[in-house]
Amino acid sequence: MYGSRIDMVRADAAWLARNWWAIALRGVAGIVFSVLAAVRGHSGAPRWFLLLEGVVGIAAGVVAFVWPGLTAIVLLYVIAAWAIITGVLEIAAAARLHNRIRGEWWLVLGGILSVVAGVWMMRAPGSGALAVVLLIGAYVLLFGILQVVLAFRLRGGLVEAEQTLSRAA
């Protein structure tokens, strides 16, 4: 373990320095793909739009490099908004499916967890990167467990429905 935040930053900088080629390769790939997209175009999308998208992507990368603190806060708010929207949609889906599936309360619980995690992230953005990483890790772990339980509940309902159909036939 590292002794201080400065040691962690030095270790991160050393890791980045050792793997500079991977970062350069990713950058080159991004440039190549954006140029190819601009030259070839996509069905229905004008070429200027794809070129603009590539330029915006490069600009976002420059901003992330120049102002990492701002980038971290913006990313935090994007993740928080995603969690809140996902949670609301899961609760709505559970309400719509409550007569069609068993165990829909697992979906509600996952939705509530998502909303709470998103609101907490928005209310405490300055709690530090480590706290956010731990919160996201805990959220993803709990959300994953809830999704696995829901999947097995749905599978059990499918097996039950198939058995009922085979008996009726």
C-alpha positions as a Markdown table, in Angstrom:
| # | Residue | x | y | z |
|---|---|---|---|---|
| 1 | Met | 0.0 | 0.0 | 0.0 |
| 2 | Tyr | 1.1 | 3.5 | -0.6 |
| 3 | Gly | 2.0 | 5.8 | 2.3 |
| 4 | Ser | 0.4 | 9.0 | 1.1 |
| 5 | Arg | -1.6 | 10.6 | -1.7 |
| 6 | Ile | 1.6 | 11.9 | -3.1 |
| 7 | Asp | 3.0 | 8.4 | -3.3 |
| 8 | Met | -0.1 | 7.2 | -5.1 |
| 9 | Val | 0.1 | 10.1 | -7.6 |
| 10 | Arg | 3.8 | 9.2 | -8.2 |
| 11 | Ala | 2.9 | 5.5 | -8.7 |
| 12 | Asp | 0.1 | 6.5 | -11.2 |
| 13 | Ala | 2.5 | 8.8 | -13.1 |
| 14 | Ala | 5.1 | 6.1 | -13.2 |
| 15 | Trp | 2.5 | 3.6 | -14.5 |
| 16 | Leu | 1.4 | 6.0 | -17.2 |
| 17 | Ala | 5.0 | 6.7 | -18.2 |
| 18 | Arg | 5.7 | 3.0 | -18.5 |
| 19 | Asn | 2.6 | 2.4 | -20.6 |
| 20 | Trp | 2.8 | 5.6 | -22.8 |
| 21 | Trp | 2.6 | 3.5 | -25.9 |
| 22 | Ala | -0.8 | 2.1 | -25.0 |
| 23 | Ile | -2.2 | 5.7 | -24.5 |
| 24 | Ala | -0.6 | 6.8 | -27.8 |
| 25 | Leu | -2.0 | 3.7 | -29.6 |
| 26 | Arg | -5.5 | 4.5 | -28.3 |
| 27 | Gly | -5.1 | 8.1 | -29.5 |
| 28 | Val | -3.9 | 7.0 | -32.9 |
| 29 | Ala | -6.8 | 4.6 | -33.2 |
| 30 | Gly | -9.3 | 7.3 | -32.3 |
| 31 | Ile | -7.9 | 9.6 | -34.9 |
| 32 | Val | -7.8 | 6.9 | -37.6 |
| 33 | Phe | -11.4 | 5.9 | -36.8 |
| 34 | Ser | -12.7 | 9.4 | -36.8 |
| 35 | Val | -11.0 | 10.2 | -40.1 |
| 36 | Leu | -12.3 | 6.9 | -41.6 |
| 37 | Ala | -15.8 | 7.8 | -40.4 |
| 38 | Ala | -15.6 | 11.2 | -41.9 |
| 39 | Val | -14.3 | 9.9 | -45.2 |
| 40 | Arg | -16.6 | 6.9 | -45.5 |
| 41 | Gly | -19.6 | 8.3 | -43.8 |
| 42 | His | -22.5 | 6.3 | -42.3 |
| 43 | Ser | -25.9 | 5.5 | -43.7 |
| 44 | Gly | -28.1 | 8.5 | -43.0 |
| 45 | Ala | -25.5 | 10.6 | -41.1 |
| 46 | Pro | -24.0 | 13.5 | -43.0 |
| 47 | Arg | -20.2 | 13.4 | -43.1 |
| 48 | Trp | -19.8 | 16.9 | -41.5 |
| 49 | Phe | -21.7 | 15.5 | -38.4 |
| 50 | Leu | -19.3 | 12.6 | -38.1 |
| 51 | Leu | -16.4 | 14.9 | -38.4 |
| 52 | Leu | -17.8 | 17.3 | -35.8 |
| 53 | Glu | -18.4 | 14.3 | -33.5 |
| 54 | Gly | -14.7 | 13.3 | -33.9 |
| 55 | Val | -13.5 | 16.9 | -33.2 |
| 56 | Val | -15.8 | 17.1 | -30.1 |
| 57 | Gly | -14.3 | 13.8 | -28.9 |
| 58 | Ile | -10.8 | 15.1 | -29.3 |
| 59 | Ala | -11.7 | 18.3 | -27.6 |
| 60 | Ala | -13.2 | 16.3 | -24.7 |
| 61 | Gly | -10.0 | 14.4 | -24.4 |
| 62 | Val | -7.9 | 17.6 | -24.3 |
| 63 | Val | -10.2 | 19.0 | -21.6 |
| 64 | Ala | -9.9 | 15.8 | -19.6 |
| 65 | Phe | -6.1 | 16.0 | -19.8 |
| 66 | Val | -5.9 | 19.8 | -19.0 |
| 67 | Trp | -8.5 | 19.9 | -16.3 |
| 68 | Pro | -8.8 | 16.5 | -14.7 |
| 69 | Gly | -10.6 | 17.8 | -11.6 |
| 70 | Leu | -13.3 | 19.3 | -13.7 |
| 71 | Thr | -13.5 | 16.1 | -15.7 |
| 72 | Ala | -13.9 | 14.0 | -12.6 |
| 73 | Ile | -16.8 | 16.2 | -11.3 |
| 74 | Val | -18.6 | 16.1 | -14.6 |
| 75 | Leu | -18.1 | 12.4 | -14.8 |
| 76 | Leu | -19.5 | 12.1 | -11.3 |
| 77 | Tyr | -22.6 | 14.0 | -12.3 |
| 78 | Val | -23.0 | 12.0 | -15.5 |
| 79 | Ile | -22.8 | 8.7 | -13.5 |
| 80 | Ala | -25.2 | 10.1 | -10.8 |
| 81 | Ala | -27.7 | 11.2 | -13.5 |
| 82 | Trp | -27.5 | 7.8 | -15.1 |
| 83 | Ala | -28.1 | 6.0 | -11.8 |
| 84 | Ile | -31.2 | 8.2 | -11.1 |
| 85 | Ile | -32.6 | 7.7 | -14.6 |
| 86 | Thr | -31.9 | 4.0 | -14.5 |
| 87 | Gly | -33.5 | 3.7 | -11.1 |
| 88 | Val | -36.7 | 5.5 | -12.1 |
| 89 | Leu | -37.0 | 3.4 | -15.3 |
| 90 | Glu | -36.6 | 0.2 | -13.3 |
| 91 | Ile | -39.3 | 1.2 | -10.8 |
| 92 | Ala | -41.6 | 2.1 | -13.7 |
| 93 | Ala | -40.8 | -1.2 | -15.4 |
| 94 | Ala | -41.6 | -3.1 | -12.2 |
| 95 | Ala | -44.9 | -1.3 | -11.9 |
| 96 | Arg | -45.8 | -2.2 | -15.5 |
| 97 | Leu | -44.7 | -5.8 | -15.1 |
| 98 | His | -46.1 | -6.6 | -11.6 |
| 99 | Asn | -48.8 | -8.8 | -13.0 |
| 100 | Arg | -46.6 | -10.5 | -15.5 |
| 101 | Ile | -43.5 | -11.5 | -13.5 |
| 102 | Arg | -42.8 | -12.9 | -10.0 |
| 103 | Gly | -40.3 | -11.1 | -7.8 |
| 104 | Glu | -40.8 | -7.7 | -9.4 |
| 105 | Trp | -39.9 | -6.2 | -6.0 |
| 106 | Trp | -36.2 | -7.1 | -6.8 |
| 107 | Leu | -36.5 | -4.7 | -9.7 |
| 108 | Val | -38.0 | -2.1 | -7.4 |
| 109 | Leu | -35.3 | -2.6 | -4.9 |
| 110 | Gly | -32.6 | -2.2 | -7.6 |
| 111 | Gly | -34.4 | 1.0 | -8.8 |
| 112 | Ile | -34.5 | 2.4 | -5.3 |
| 113 | Leu | -30.8 | 1.6 | -4.8 |
| 114 | Ser | -30.0 | 3.3 | -8.1 |
| 115 | Val | -31.9 | 6.5 | -7.2 |
| 116 | Val | -30.4 | 6.6 | -3.7 |
| 117 | Ala | -26.9 | 6.1 | -5.1 |
| 118 | Gly | -27.4 | 8.8 | -7.7 |
| 119 | Val | -28.8 | 11.3 | -5.3 |
| 120 | Trp | -26.0 | 10.7 | -2.8 |
| 121 | Met | -23.4 | 11.2 | -5.5 |
| 122 | Met | -25.0 | 14.5 | -6.5 |
| 123 | Arg | -25.3 | 15.7 | -2.9 |
| 124 | Ala | -21.7 | 14.9 | -1.9 |
| 125 | Pro | -19.6 | 15.5 | -5.0 |
| 126 | Gly | -16.6 | 16.8 | -3.0 |
| 127 | Ser | -16.3 | 13.7 | -0.9 |
| 128 | Gly | -13.2 | 12.7 | -2.9 |
| 129 | Ala | -12.4 | 10.3 | -5.7 |
| 130 | Leu | -11.8 | 7.3 | -3.4 |
| 131 | Ala | -15.2 | 7.7 | -1.8 |
| 132 | Val | -16.8 | 7.9 | -5.2 |
| 133 | Val | -15.0 | 4.9 | -6.5 |
| 134 | Leu | -16.0 | 2.9 | -3.4 |
| 135 | Leu | -19.6 | 4.1 | -3.7 |
| 136 | Ile | -19.7 | 3.1 | -7.3 |
| 137 | Gly | -18.1 | -0.3 | -6.5 |
| 138 | Ala | -20.7 | -0.9 | -3.8 |
| 139 | Tyr | -23.5 | 0.2 | -6.0 |
| 140 | Val | -22.4 | -2.0 | -8.9 |
| 141 | Leu | -21.9 | -5.0 | -6.5 |
| 142 | Leu | -25.4 | -4.6 | -4.9 |
| 143 | Phe | -27.0 | -3.8 | -8.3 |
| 144 | Gly | -25.4 | -6.9 | -9.9 |
| 145 | Ile | -26.6 | -9.1 | -7.0 |
| 146 | Leu | -30.1 | -7.8 | -7.4 |
| 147 | Gln | -30.0 | -8.3 | -11.2 |
| 148 | Val | -28.8 | -11.9 | -10.8 |
| 149 | Val | -31.5 | -12.7 | -8.3 |
| 150 | Leu | -34.1 | -11.1 | -10.6 |
| 151 | Ala | -32.8 | -13.1 | -13.5 |
| 152 | Phe | -33.1 | -16.4 | -11.6 |
| 153 | Arg | -36.6 | -15.4 | -10.5 |
| 154 | Leu | -37.6 | -14.7 | -14.1 |
| 155 | Arg | -36.0 | -18.0 | -15.3 |
| 156 | Gly | -38.0 | -19.9 | -12.6 |
| 157 | Gly | -41.1 | -18.2 | -13.9 |
| 158 | Leu | -40.3 | -19.2 | -17.5 |
| 159 | Val | -39.7 | -22.8 | -16.5 |
| 160 | Glu | -43.0 | -22.8 | -14.6 |
| 161 | Ala | -44.8 | -21.4 | -17.6 |
| 162 | Glu | -43.2 | -24.0 | -19.9 |
| 163 | Gln | -44.3 | -26.8 | -17.7 |
| 164 | Thr | -47.8 | -25.4 | -17.5 |
| 165 | Leu | -47.9 | -25.2 | -21.3 |
| 166 | Ser | -46.5 | -28.7 | -21.8 |
| 167 | Arg | -49.2 | -30.1 | -19.4 |
| 168 | Ala | -51.9 | -28.3 | -21.3 |
| 169 | Ala | -50.8 | -29.7 | -24.7 |
